[in-house]
Amino acid sequence: MLDLGFIRSNPDVVKRAAQLKNNSLDVDALLALDQRVVALQRDVEETRARQNQLSKGIQQAAREKNTELRNDLIAEGKKLAEYIKAREPELNELIEERYNILLTVPNIPDPSAPIGKDENDNVPIRHWGEKPNFEFTPMDHYDLMLKHNLVDIERAVKVAGSRSYVLRGDAARLELALISFAMDSMAKKGFTPLIVPSMARDFSFVGSGQFPKGRDQVYEIKDQDLFLVGTAEVPITGMYKDEILKNEELPMKFVGYSPCYRQEAGTYGKDTRGVFRIHQFNKVEQFIFCKADHEESLFWFEQLIHNAEELVQALELPYRVVNVCTGDMGDGKVGMYDLECWVPSENRYRETHSCSYLHDWQARRANLRYRDEEGHVKFVHTLNNTAIASPRILIPLIENHQQPDGSIRLPEALRPYMGGQEYIGR
């Protein structure tokens, strides 16, 4: 969330951010509500101050044995107490209403972010690797997986419904290899490995910005205030809620693994073939808390996308990095990159990694702070980026490395995690 004082002082900036991010926020209505809250708070506070004066007057009248004045003051005090009692529920209701609207206020995008409405307006900034030039008729990932008995969607759907899958044999081993490879690679860079819960309470989703807008994408465990997470970003944010970190602890760099879940609401009929858009997946996430400094955020933003690129280069996959436009980046982001791997069967790049920095937008929601060198308490800055998400990464991995005989070559970086195996299906 944004600082309320900033919104009051910069309403036009916030209106512009909402417009750029396709957010229907009514800033004027928020500010009008804020004025009602402030006026009512002032009224209640002034009434309480009058109560304190009366209390002193009652004590003075008692000492002077002025019974009539004492009784009059007591009567007035009772009226003031009744007035406060009547106004406090209204005040609390207005404060809650203002807070709920503040949760929907978008962050201010960096001026370097392209202005656009959706993913079609994202701007490619670099490419890596050569697209494969097959001298045979290539198969898509699903046909390749069926050929080698690597997936069973029919039986998975019987068990768990649509958008479910079972990875079999070498595909199951390959996914575990990818996860271990990503965790090991990030640990070598000084990121603390975490295996975090796949369930989290409401406050973790609010803190990370998944709620309130993203509730339709999240599975709820009824009557337990628990929800299934779609990224380790959610529990990691929740872990440090309401804490004040030490200055010397920053930056805190994590690489978190968790099984993840998404309802994929609103995607009926979209990407139904294979394992691209599914309800359950495994993800390794990079996550950073750093000091409240824009330049430091930018440094780690570039470092996170560099880390992801190194992983994908090790997997020998052609990719591009795009600067995500304002209308596609989401409410919380100041800036965002997507890394998209080449998918031969679709003749296009598909997103496999998303890298974001959010300044203190998440930290304010989670009340996550640190004490700086001068002893001042500030909200931290947060950043996140995918390291590996599977089975989505299996799609370009399998397709780009298919061989004329139908086998699948394993990149050298993964072979130690596959017992030295060089091919699937050979």
N, C-alpha and C positions, 0 to 999 in steps of 0.2 A: 504494500500500500504506500501511497505517497504521504508525506508530512502534511497535516491539515493546514499548518501555517503557510506552506508553499502553495497549496491550492488557493487559499484566500488571497495571497499576494499575486498569483499568476494564473488567474482563471482562463485567460485567452490561450496560454501555453497548454493547459490541460485540455481545453476544448479542441485545440488543434491535434493533440495526441490522440484523443478519442476519435476524431474524424479520420486520422491516418490509420488507426487500428480497427476501423469498422466497428467501433464500440458506441452503443446508443446512449451512453451516459449523458444525463441532463445536468450539466455543471451548475447552471443557475438554480435549479431546484435543490441541489445539494447545498449550495451556499445559503439559500433561503431557509432551509431546514437548520443549517448550522447557526444562523442568526437567531432562530427560535430557541435553540438549545442554549446559546450564550445568554440570551435575555432571561430565560427561565432560571438558568443557573445563578445569574446575578440577583434575580428576585429572591430566590431561596437563600442565597448567601447573605443578602441584606436583611432578610427576615431573621436568620439565625443570629446575625450580629445584634439586631434589636432584642432578641431573646437574651443574649449575654448581658446587654445593658440592663434589661429588666431584672435579671438575676442579681446583679450587683445592687440595683435599686431596692429590691426586696430585702436584701441583707441589711442595707443601710436603714430602711424603714423599720426593720425589726429592732436594730440597735437603738433607734430613736423612739421606739415604742409608739410609732405612728401606725396604728392598726388599720385605719381607714385607707391610708395610702398603700400600705402593704397589700391589703385585699384587692384594691384596684389594680395594682401591678400584677398580682397573681392571676386575676381574671383576664387581663390583657395577654399575659404569657400563655394562658390556656388557648386563647383564640389564635395566637401565633403558632402554637404547636399544632393545632388542628389545621391551620392553613398549610403549614409545611407538610403535614401528613397527607393532605389532599393533593398537593402539587408534586411530591416526590415520585409517585408512580408515573405521572405524565412525563416528568423529566427523564426518568429511567427509560421509558418507552421511546422517547425521542432520541436519547443517546444511542440506544440499540439500533434504531432505524438509521441514524447517521453512520454508525459503524458498519452496518450491512451494506450501505451504499459505498462507503470508503473502500470496502473489499472489492468493488467492481471498477474502481478508478484505475485506468491504465498507467503504466510507466511512460516516461518521456523518451521516445526513441532518439538514438544518437543521430546527429545531422548526417553522418556518413551512410546511414541506412537508406537503401533505395525506397522511394515512395511508390507504392503500388497497392493493388487490391487483393491479389492472391498469388499463389505459387508461380503463375505464369509471368509475374513481374519480378521474380527473383533474378539476380544478376550474377552470371558465372564470373569468377575472378581468376581461376586457374584450373588447369587440367593436368593429369599425370597418367602415364602409361599409354600403351598402344592397344586399341581395340583389336580383338582377335579377328583374323582373316581366315575363316575356315575354308578348307578345300574339300569339304564334305557337307552334307546337309545336317546342320546341328539340331539337337533336340532342346526343348525347354527343360527347366529344372524338374518339373513334375514327371515328365516322361523318363528322364534319366533316373530319377529316384525310383520310379516303378520298375524300370529295367533291372535295377540292382537290388530290388526289394528293400529299399531304404525307408519307405514310408507306408503307413496304412491309415488312410483317411476314412475309408468306409467303416472300419471297425471302431475308429475313434469317434465318429459321429454317432454310432450306435451307443457308445458309452456316455458321451458328453455333449452331443448335439452339434449343430453346425459350427464351422470355423474351428474344428478340433483336429488333432493329428496325433499320430504315434510315429516317432522316429525309431527305425529298426537298425540293427546291425551296425555297420560302419558309420551311418549317419548319426546314431546315438553317440558313438565314440567320438565322432568329429565335432559334435556340439560341445562335448565335455573338453575336448582338446582346445577348441577356440576359447572357451571360458578360462581354462588354465593358462593358456598363452597370454590372454589379455591381462589377467590378474598378475601373472609373473612379470610381464613387461612393465606394468604400471608400478609395481612394488619396487622394481629396480630404479625407477625414477623418483623414489621417495614418497610415493603415495601409500598411505596406510590401508591395507586390505581390511574390508569389513564384509561379513555376511549378515545381512540385516533382515528383520522380520518382513514377511510378505503381507502382513496385516498391520494396520495403523489406525489410531483413533482420529476422530474428526479434526482435532486441532493440527495434526500433522499435515493434512490435506489443505486446510486453510492457510497454514504457514507457508507451504510451498507454492500456493496459488492454484492448486488443483480444484479447490472449492472457493466460491460457490458455483462458478460457471461450468465446471467439468463434471458435475455429479452424474450426468447421464452416461458418462464413460466408465464409471466405477461400479464394481460389484460391492453390494452392502451385505454384511452379516447381520441379519435382523436382530434387534433387541440387545445388541452387545456394544454399540458405539464402535464398531470395527468395520473396516473396509479393506478390500484387497488392493494393494498398491500396483501402479503401472510403471514405477521406476524407483530405484533406491534413493533418489532425490527426496522423496516424501519422508521416509523414516529418518534419514540423516538430518534433515531439517528439524524434525520433531525431537530428535535426541537432545538437541541443545536449546530447546525452547526455554525462555525465561532465564537463561544463564548469562553471566558476564565473564567473558574470556579474558585471559591475561594478554597484554600486548605482545609478549615474547612468544606466545603460542601461535601467533599468526605468521604466515598463512597456515591453515590446517588443510591438508590435502588428503583426500580419501578416494579409494576405488572400492565401490560397493557392489556386491553381487546379490541379486534376489530374483526368484521367480516372479513374474509380473503378469498382470491381468488387465484386459481392456474389454469393455462391452462392444466396442466398434459400432456404437449407435450411429445411425445415419449413413451406413455404408452398405445397405442392402443391395446385393447384386454387383458390388464392386470388388475386383481382385479376388474372385471366388476360387480360382484355379490354384492348386498347390498350397504353399505355406507362407504366402506373403502377408496376408491380413488375417490374423488369427486371434483367438481370445486369450491364449496363454503362451508366454514365451519366457526366455531367460535373458537377463541383461546384466552387463557389467558397466557401471556408471562412474565417470569421473566427477568429483565434486570438490569445490574449494570454498573455504571461508577466508577472506583476506581483509586488510584494513580498508577503511572508508576513503579510498583515494581512486579517482578515475583512472589515472595513469597506471596504477597497480592493477586495477581491474582489466584494463586493456592488455597489459603484459600477460596476465594469466589467461585471458581470452585467446590470445594468439598461441600461447603454449598448449592449451587444451586441444585446439584444432590441429596443431602440429603433432601432438601425441597420437591423435586418431589417424592422421595421415600416415604416420610411421607404421602403425598397425596394419593399415590397409595395403600399404606398399609391401610390407612383409608377406601379405597374403597374395601379392602379385595381381592385384585387381585394378583395372583402369577406373579412374574416378574423376570427378570434378568437385570443386568447392564453390558454392554459391553464397552470395551475400543476400540474406533473406529480407524481403521488402516489408514495409511497415504493416501492411494488411495481412501478412502471413505469419508474423513472428509471435503473435500472442500478446496478451495484456502486460505481462510482467517484464518483458525483455527490453533492455536498452539496445542491444545489438545481438545478432544471431547469424551463424553460419550453418548451412547444411552441407554434409559430405554425401555425394550421390555416386554410387557405383554403377558401372555399365552392366546392363542386362541385355545380352545379345538377342534373346528371343523377342524382346519388346523393342529392340533397336532404340533404346533410350536409357538415360541415367535414372536410377531410383534412389530415393533417400534411404541411407542406412545409419547415419549419424547426425545428431543435432547438437550444436554448441551454442551456449547462451551466456550472457552476463546480465545481471539484474540490479546492479548497485545495491541499495538497501531495501528494495521493494519487498523481498521475502523476509528479511530480518525484522522489519517493522511488524509484519504480521505475526512472526514467531517470537517477538520481543527478544531477539538474539543480539547481544551487545558485546563490546570489549572496552577495556580501560586503556587509553592511549598513553604515550610517554609522559604527558603532562597531568595524567590522572583524570582526564575527561572521559566520560562514558559516551560511547558512540555506537551506532548500529554497524554491524559488519557488512561487507559486500559479499555476495554469493555468485558462484558460477557453476555451470555443469556442462557435461558433454558425454555422449555415448563413448564407451570403449569398444564394446561388442554387444550386439543384440542378435540373438538367434532364436528361431531359424531364419530370420530375414536375410542375414548375411550368407546363409547357405545358398541362396538363389544365385547371386552373381558368382560365388565361389565355384559352385558345381557347373554352371553354364560356361564360364570363361575358361575353365580348365578341362573341359571335355576333350577326348581324343578321338581320332578317326575310328578306332575299334569300339567306341562307346564307353570306354573306361574314363575315369576321372583322375587327373593327376593332382597329387597333394603338394602344396607349396613346401619348400624346404623348412620354413619356419615351424610348420605344424608336425613334421615327421617325428621329432623327438617325443611329441605327445601322443603319437599314434604307433608307438613301438617300432619306429623306423620304417613303417609302411610308406610306399611311394605312390601307390595307385589304389583306387577303389574299383573293383570289377576286373582286375587283371591278375 
